[in-house]
Amino acid sequence: MDIKGVKLSIVKMPLKNPFTTHLGSVTEREAIIVEVEDRNGFIGYGEGVAFSSPWYTEETVQTSYHVLKNFLIPLLRKKGISHPEEASLLFSSVRRNHMAKAALETALWDLRAKIEGIPLSNLIGGTMESIPAGVVVGNNLPEALKQIEGYLEQGFKRVKVKISPEDDLHYISEIRKQFPDLPLMADANSAYSLEDVDRLKALDDFGLLMIEQPLGYDDIIDHAKLQSQIKTPICLDESIVTFEDVRKAIDLGSCKVINIKIGRVGGLGEAKRIHDYCVSKGIPVWAGGMIEFGISRAHNIALASLPGFTIPGDISGSDRYWEKDIIQPEITVYDGMIKMPEGPGIGFKLNTKRMKEVTVFEEIFEF
């Protein structure tokens, strides 16, 4: 891969509606867009999905930018790679900072697919022609019930709700009364402890697909204790940041499902490695979302084309969060499904006019 240069852009857009969990609300989304250009004029796109503050992981937009500018891009310039699979080893001298690594690594995957003239999904071994879309609803009960009804009319295949000990049983029971057959999962974002085991056992009565990350964001030990006491499958999210986390969690019996987020695990290569291992162990996986712009969403679509993604992921259309996305055409959901793009790479182009409108800072690094 004969790289000419890398461009970093910080973009910022307001969400159409606030995204709220017990950890707080997001009303405006900031992210890093990475463009890697080779000397033949091909450009690969990646997206840094860290938030502006460290509420989900320790990374932020500013720390990711620092690591990209001062460490990862210089490593790539100095040593180079012939294939994106080599990026993980190249960046291994930098500890953690997975979202910064994924931002650059995914751009390299997109570039490679464009050089070869094939869809990114084909390059990584995807088999799906379309993928089912899931959706997240708010934690205000009347609003959530109205949203669920609308999403089901649009054909969405799975609904996720955010829960905490304050109102979980009432919230879930009311949803179940109105939608008894709804494929429903609950995301706890680490709101519980083992002291809440009886409360979590009570959720077994509602036939949930899974409960996502009920305990500590960095825990796999207590989750194993909890999973042995409840019937509802536990899905790990924040606890899974490396392949080794996956191996240990499965060995311990900490979960029955795993959420894979490209940014959280450090890139598309590591995400695929985790997928392959979970398939070998019979553990279903699904693609998580990060309130991202279209570039990261496009990479998630490619990832979710792999055969182990048997559960609808948090991959919805561009209009779910944005008045206008930074890609064209925008990602759309038809009857609950997203069709796999057929063009080379991620299959979407950058909307340069929209990018100019929402870019607050940019910098170019020549090789």
C-alpha positions in Angstrom: 0.0 0.0 0.0 1.8 3.1 -1.3 0.3 5.8 0.9 0.5 9.4 -0.2 -1.0 11.0 2.9 -3.6 11.0 5.7 -6.2 13.7 6.4 -7.8 14.0 9.8 -11.1 16.0 10.2 -13.0 16.7 13.3 -16.7 17.0 12.6 -19.6 18.0 14.8 -23.4 17.7 14.4 -26.4 17.9 16.6 -28.5 14.8 17.0 -32.1 14.9 15.9 -33.1 13.7 19.3 -31.0 13.4 22.5 -29.6 9.9 23.3 -30.1 9.2 27.0 -28.9 6.5 29.4 -28.5 6.5 33.2 -24.9 7.8 32.5 -26.1 11.0 30.8 -27.5 12.4 27.6 -25.8 13.1 24.2 -27.3 16.0 22.3 -24.3 16.7 19.9 -21.9 14.3 18.4 -18.3 15.0 17.6 -16.0 12.5 15.8 -12.8 12.1 13.8 -13.0 11.3 10.1 -9.8 9.7 8.6 -9.0 9.8 4.9 -6.0 7.7 3.7 -5.0 8.4 0.1 -2.6 6.3 -2.0 -0.4 7.5 -4.9 -3.0 6.2 -7.4 -5.7 8.5 -6.0 -7.7 5.9 -4.1 -9.0 7.1 -0.8 -10.1 5.0 2.2 -12.3 6.3 4.9 -12.4 5.6 8.6 -14.1 7.1 11.6 -13.0 7.6 15.2 -16.0 6.9 17.4 -14.8 8.2 20.8 -17.1 10.6 22.5 -16.2 14.2 23.5 -16.1 13.1 27.2 -14.8 9.8 28.6 -18.2 8.3 29.8 -18.2 5.2 27.6 -14.4 4.5 27.6 -11.4 6.4 28.7 -10.9 7.7 25.2 -12.2 11.1 23.9 -12.1 12.8 20.6 -9.1 14.9 21.7 -7.1 12.0 23.1 -7.8 9.9 20.0 -6.6 12.8 17.8 -3.4 13.1 19.8 -2.7 9.4 19.5 -3.4 9.4 15.8 -1.3 12.5 15.0 1.6 11.8 17.3 1.9 8.0 17.3 -0.2 6.0 14.8 0.3 8.1 11.7 4.0 8.4 12.3 4.3 4.6 12.7 2.4 4.1 9.4 4.6 6.7 7.7 7.8 5.1 9.0 7.2 1.4 8.5 4.2 1.1 6.1 2.1 -2.0 5.6 1.2 -4.1 2.6 -2.2 -5.2 3.9 -4.6 -3.9 6.6 -4.2 -7.2 8.5 -0.7 -5.9 9.5 -2.0 -2.8 11.2 -2.8 -4.4 14.5 0.9 -5.6 14.9 2.2 -2.2 13.6 0.2 -0.3 16.3 0.8 -2.8 19.1 3.6 -0.6 20.6 0.8 1.8 21.5 -1.2 0.5 24.5 -5.0 0.5 24.3 -6.4 3.6 22.5 -8.5 1.2 20.5 -10.8 3.8 19.0 -7.9 5.8 17.7 -6.4 2.6 16.2 -9.7 1.6 14.7 -10.2 5.0 13.0 -7.0 4.6 11.0 -7.2 0.8 10.6 -10.7 0.9 9.1 -9.6 3.5 6.6 -6.8 1.2 5.5 -9.4 -1.7 5.0 -11.6 0.6 2.9 -8.6 1.7 0.9 -7.5 -1.9 0.3 -10.9 -3.0 -0.9 -11.0 0.0 -3.3 -7.6 -0.9 -4.7 -8.8 -4.4 -5.3 -12.1 -3.0 -6.8 -14.4 -5.1 -4.5 -16.9 -4.4 -1.7 -15.3 -4.3 1.8 -17.8 -7.1 2.9 -16.3 -9.4 0.2 -12.7 -8.6 1.3 -13.4 -9.7 4.9 -15.4 -12.8 3.9 -18.9 -11.5 4.3 -21.8 -13.7 3.0 -24.9 -11.6 3.6 -26.7 -9.7 0.8 -28.7 -7.7 3.3 -28.7 -7.5 7.1 -31.5 -7.0 9.7 -31.7 -3.7 11.5 -32.2 -3.2 15.2 -33.1 0.0 17.0 -32.8 1.6 20.4 -35.7 3.5 22.0 -35.7 6.1 24.8 -36.3 5.4 28.5 -39.4 7.5 28.8 -42.2 4.9 28.8 -44.9 6.7 26.9 -42.4 7.9 24.3 -40.8 4.4 24.1 -44.2 2.7 23.5 -44.9 5.1 20.7 -41.4 4.7 19.2 -41.7 0.9 19.3 -45.0 0.9 17.5 -43.5 3.1 14.8 -40.4 1.0 14.4 -42.4 -2.2 14.1 -44.4 -0.6 11.3 -41.1 0.1 9.6 -40.1 -3.5 9.9 -37.3 -3.3 12.4 -36.4 -6.7 13.6 -35.4 -6.1 17.2 -35.8 -3.4 19.8 -33.3 -2.5 22.6 -34.3 -0.5 25.7 -32.0 1.1 28.3 -32.7 0.0 31.9 -31.5 0.7 35.4 -32.6 -0.5 38.9 -34.8 2.6 39.4 -37.6 1.5 37.0 -36.6 -1.6 35.1 -39.4 -4.1 36.1 -42.2 -1.6 35.5 -40.7 -0.4 32.3 -40.1 -3.8 30.8 -43.5 -5.2 32.0 -45.4 -2.4 30.4 -43.6 -2.9 27.1 -44.4 -6.6 27.3 -48.1 -6.0 27.9 -48.4 -4.0 24.7 -45.9 -6.0 22.6 -45.9 -9.6 24.0 -44.0 -11.1 21.0 -41.5 -8.3 20.4 -37.8 -9.4 20.1 -36.7 -7.3 23.0 -33.3 -6.8 24.7 -32.2 -4.6 27.6 -29.0 -2.7 27.9 -28.0 -1.9 31.5 -24.7 0.0 30.8 -23.2 -1.4 34.1 -26.1 -0.1 36.3 -26.3 -3.2 38.5 -24.2 -5.1 41.0 -24.4 -8.7 42.4 -26.6 -7.3 45.2 -29.3 -6.8 42.5 -29.4 -10.5 41.6 -33.0 -11.0 42.7 -34.1 -8.0 40.6 -32.2 -9.4 37.6 -33.7 -12.8 38.1 -37.2 -11.2 37.9 -36.4 -10.1 34.4 -36.3 -13.8 33.4 -40.1 -13.7 33.3 -40.1 -11.3 30.3 -38.5 -13.5 27.7 -35.7 -11.0 26.8 -33.3 -11.9 24.0 -30.5 -10.8 26.4 -29.4 -8.3 29.0 -26.4 -6.3 27.9 -23.6 -5.4 30.4 -25.5 -5.5 33.6 -22.4 -5.4 35.9 -19.1 -3.5 35.9 -17.8 -2.1 32.6 -14.5 -3.9 33.1 -15.8 -7.1 34.7 -16.0 -10.7 33.5 -15.7 -12.5 36.9 -19.0 -11.3 38.5 -20.8 -11.7 35.2 -20.0 -15.4 35.3 -21.5 -15.6 38.8 -24.6 -13.8 37.6 -25.0 -15.8 34.5 -25.1 -19.0 36.6 -28.1 -17.6 38.5 -30.3 -16.1 35.8 -31.9 -17.6 32.6 -31.7 -14.5 30.5 -28.5 -14.6 28.3 -25.9 -12.0 29.4 -24.3 -10.1 26.5 -21.0 -8.4 27.2 -20.2 -5.1 25.6 -17.8 -2.7 27.5 -15.9 -5.7 29.0 -14.8 -6.9 25.6 -12.0 -4.8 24.3 -9.5 -7.5 23.1 -9.6 -11.1 21.7 -8.2 -12.3 25.1 -11.2 -10.8 26.9 -13.5 -12.9 24.6 -11.5 -16.1 25.2 -11.5 -15.6 29.0 -15.2 -14.6 29.2 -16.3 -17.6 27.2 -14.1 -20.0 29.3 -15.5 -18.5 32.5 -19.1 -18.7 31.3 -19.5 -14.9 31.8 -21.9 -14.5 28.8 -23.9 -16.3 26.1 -23.8 -13.4 23.6 -21.1 -10.9 22.6 -21.5 -7.4 21.2 -18.8 -6.5 18.8 -18.0 -2.8 18.2 -15.2 -2.1 15.8 -14.0 1.0 17.6 -14.1 -0.7 21.0 -11.9 -3.6 20.0 -9.4 -1.7 18.0 -10.3 -2.3 14.4 -12.0 -4.4 11.8 -9.3 -7.1 11.8 -9.7 -7.7 15.6 -13.5 -7.6 15.2 -13.3 -10.3 12.6 -10.9 -12.4 14.7 -13.4 -12.2 17.6 -16.3 -13.1 15.3 -14.4 -16.2 14.0 -13.6 -17.4 17.5 -17.2 -16.9 18.7 -18.5 -18.9 15.7 -16.1 -21.7 16.7 -17.5 -21.7 20.2 -21.2 -21.4 19.3 -21.5 -17.9 20.8 -23.8 -15.6 18.7 -22.6 -12.1 18.1 -24.1 -8.8 16.9 -22.8 -5.4 15.8 -23.1 -2.6 18.3 -23.6 1.0 17.5 -21.9 4.2 18.7 -24.2 7.0 17.6 -21.9 7.2 14.6 -21.8 9.0 11.3 -22.2 7.2 8.0 -18.6 6.1 7.6 -18.5 4.0 10.8 -22.0 2.8 10.1 -20.9 1.6 6.6 -18.0 -0.3 8.2 -20.5 -1.9 10.7 -22.7 -3.0 7.7 -19.7 -4.8 6.2 -18.8 -6.4 9.5 -22.4 -7.6 10.0 -22.2 -9.4 6.7 -20.1 -12.1 8.3 -22.0 -15.3 9.0 -21.8 -15.3 12.8 -23.9 -12.1 13.1 -27.2 -13.9 13.6 -28.8 -11.2 15.9 -29.9 -7.8 14.4 -27.4 -5.2 15.4 -27.7 -1.5 16.3 -27.4 -0.5 12.7 -30.2 1.8 11.5 -30.6 4.3 8.7 -28.8 7.7 8.6 -32.0 9.5 9.3 -32.2 7.8 12.8 -29.8 10.4 14.2 -29.0 13.0 11.5 -30.9 15.6 9.5 -28.2 15.0 6.8 -25.4 12.5 7.0 -21.8 13.0 5.7 -22.1 10.1 3.1 -24.0 9.7 -0.1 -26.2 7.9 -0.7 -27.4 7.9 2.9 -27.9 4.5 4.6 -31.6 3.5 4.4 -33.7 0.7 6.0 -36.3 -1.0 3.9 -38.8 -3.3 5.7 -36.3 -3.7 8.5 -33.3 -4.6 6.3 -30.2 -2.8 5.0 -29.0 -3.9 1.6 -25.3 -4.6 1.3 -23.7 -1.9 -0.9 -22.3 -3.2 -4.2 -19.6 -0.6 -4.9 -15.9 -1.0 -4.0 -14.8 -0.4 -0.4 -17.5 0.7 2.0 -19.8 1.4 -1.0 -20.6 5.0 0.0 -19.0 8.2 -1.1 -18.2 11.2 1.1 -20.7 14.1 0.8 -18.0 16.8 0.4 -20.5 19.6 0.7 -21.9 18.3 4.0 -18.4 17.6 5.3 -17.4 21.2 4.8 -20.5 22.3 6.7 -19.8 20.2 9.7 -16.0 20.2 9.9 -14.6 22.2 12.7 -10.9 21.3 12.2 -8.7 19.5 9.7 -5.1 18.6 9.2 -3.1 16.8 6.5 -0.1 14.5 7.0 2.0 13.9 3.9 4.0 10.7 3.5 
